[in-house]
Amino acid sequence: MHAPASLTFETTLLVRDACLCLHAQRAARALARRFDVALKPADITSGQFSLLMSLNRPKPPNLGSVATLLAMDRTTLTANLKPLERRGLIETTTDPTDKRSRLLRLTPKGRSLLEKALPIWRNVHAALETVLSDPDRLRSELNLLSRSDSQDAKAE
């Protein structure tokens, strides 16, 4: 069986060079690796840092609001919370106003870990911003795509 005439090697090269999804995935992996390496002395990954930081709020957030902020489905978020809970970094409690909902809270140990990790994050982040020509524009464009994606998901 032969590939369709339109599926040429030139098409492969076009996708390699032009595909926004591929470029975003590669950049996301490179960023995550950079932060993972830097955060290793704090015994935390970049994903765990983001998750723990998302819990640093005046009032404990519910699972749904954290999932929305991190653009994760609830099942994935729950799986990512378990090791943090086992390490005593977070606590999950039932929402007293809605027994079906769970609230997530940093423990003192979790807050202490974030305090140790934050200067590392700041240093890596500052170094990255010097490499980018317009980091504020990049953030704005990425946020635009994120908002567009969440609006598309609601419409489905």
C-alpha positions in Angstrom: 0.0 0.0 0.0 1.4 3.4 -1.0 1.1 6.7 0.9 -1.3 9.2 -0.7 0.3 11.6 -3.2 -0.2 14.5 -0.9 1.7 12.8 2.0 5.1 13.6 0.7 8.4 14.2 2.5 8.0 17.9 1.7 4.7 17.8 3.7 6.7 16.3 6.6 9.2 19.1 6.4 6.4 21.7 6.3 4.8 20.3 9.4 8.2 20.1 11.1 8.9 23.7 10.3 5.5 25.3 10.6 3.4 23.3 13.1 2.7 25.6 16.1 1.6 22.6 18.2 5.0 20.8 17.6 7.0 24.0 18.4 4.9 24.6 21.6 5.4 21.0 22.7 9.1 21.1 22.1 9.4 24.5 23.9 7.3 23.2 26.8 9.5 20.1 27.2 12.7 22.2 27.1 11.3 24.6 29.7 10.2 21.8 32.0 13.5 20.1 31.7 15.4 23.3 32.6 13.2 24.0 35.6 13.3 20.3 36.7 17.1 20.3 36.7 17.2 23.6 38.6 14.6 22.5 41.2 16.1 19.1 41.9 18.0 20.3 45.0 14.6 21.3 46.4 13.3 17.8 45.6 10.5 19.0 43.5 9.7 19.0 39.8 8.5 22.0 37.7 5.0 20.5 37.6 4.9 20.1 41.4 6.2 23.6 41.8 3.4 25.0 39.7 0.8 22.8 41.5 2.0 23.8 45.0 2.2 27.4 44.0 -1.4 27.3 42.7 -2.4 26.3 46.3 -0.7 29.4 47.8 -3.9 31.4 48.3 -5.6 33.1 51.2 -8.4 30.5 51.2 -8.0 26.8 50.2 -9.1 26.4 46.6 -11.3 23.5 45.4 -10.1 20.8 43.0 -12.0 22.3 40.1 -10.5 25.7 40.3 -6.9 24.3 40.5 -7.6 22.0 37.6 -8.9 25.0 35.5 -5.8 27.1 36.4 -3.4 24.4 35.5 -5.4 23.3 32.4 -5.6 19.7 33.8 -8.4 17.4 33.9 -9.5 16.4 37.4 -8.2 12.8 37.1 -4.7 13.9 36.2 -4.7 16.6 38.9 -5.8 14.0 41.5 -3.0 11.7 40.4 -0.5 14.5 40.7 -1.8 15.5 44.2 -1.3 12.0 45.7 2.6 12.0 46.0 2.4 15.6 47.4 -0.1 14.4 50.0 2.0 11.4 50.9 5.0 13.7 51.4 2.9 15.8 53.7 3.1 18.9 51.5 -0.6 19.3 51.0 -3.9 18.3 52.7 -7.2 17.6 51.1 -10.4 18.2 53.1 -14.1 18.2 52.3 -15.6 21.6 51.6 -17.9 22.3 54.6 -20.2 24.3 52.2 -20.4 21.5 49.6 -19.7 18.0 50.8 -19.1 16.8 47.2 -16.2 19.2 46.7 -12.6 18.9 48.0 -10.5 21.7 49.2 -6.7 21.7 48.8 -4.3 23.3 51.3 -0.6 23.7 51.6 0.8 22.3 54.8 3.5 24.2 56.7 6.0 21.6 55.2 4.6 22.4 51.7 5.0 26.2 52.3 8.5 25.6 53.6 9.4 23.7 50.4 8.0 26.4 48.2 10.0 29.0 50.1 13.1 27.0 49.4 12.2 26.5 45.7 11.1 30.1 45.0 14.6 31.6 44.7 15.6 28.8 42.3 12.5 29.5 40.2 13.2 33.3 40.2 16.8 32.8 39.1 15.9 30.4 36.2 13.0 32.6 35.2 15.1 35.7 35.1 17.7 34.0 33.0 15.1 32.8 30.5 13.6 36.3 30.2 16.9 37.7 29.1 17.0 35.1 26.2 13.6 36.0 24.9 13.1 39.1 22.7 9.7 40.0 24.2 8.7 37.8 27.1 5.6 39.9 27.9 4.3 39.4 24.3 5.0 35.7 24.5 3.0 35.4 27.8 0.2 37.4 26.2 0.1 35.2 23.1 0.2 32.0 25.2 -2.6 33.2 27.4 -4.6 34.1 24.3 -4.3 30.5 23.1 -5.1 29.1 26.6 -8.3 31.3 26.8 -9.3 30.3 23.3 -8.8 26.6 24.1 -10.9 26.8 27.3 -13.7 28.6 25.4 -13.6 26.0 22.7 -13.9 23.2 25.3 -16.9 24.9 26.9 -18.6 25.1 23.5 -18.2 21.4 22.8 
